[in-house]
Amino acid sequence: MKKQIKYSNEEIGKVEVVKDFLPKPEDLVFKEDTIKVTLNLSKSSIGFFKKIVQKHGSQYQKVIRNLLDRYTSHYSQ
């Protein structure tokens, strides 16, 4: 059973605007050089990423790589 969203004209309180640092979809198409590494991750982390890829038809390694690339790109500026 879906929960109904109720809208109102009330104030929502203090709001903080966060700058969008994610790349445009067309910026994700090209392939960069990669280096193979071995990384031990928790079962729960891998389970999380595997659930994501089941919904979106991808590979969990690619999702993790994209996450790390976006993170390092954002913080290395």
Buried (B, 14 or more C-beta within 10 A) or exposed (E): EEEEEEEEEEEEEEEEEEEEEEEEEEEEEEEEEEEEEEEEEEEEEEEEBEEEBEEEEEEBEEBBEBEEEBEEEEEEE
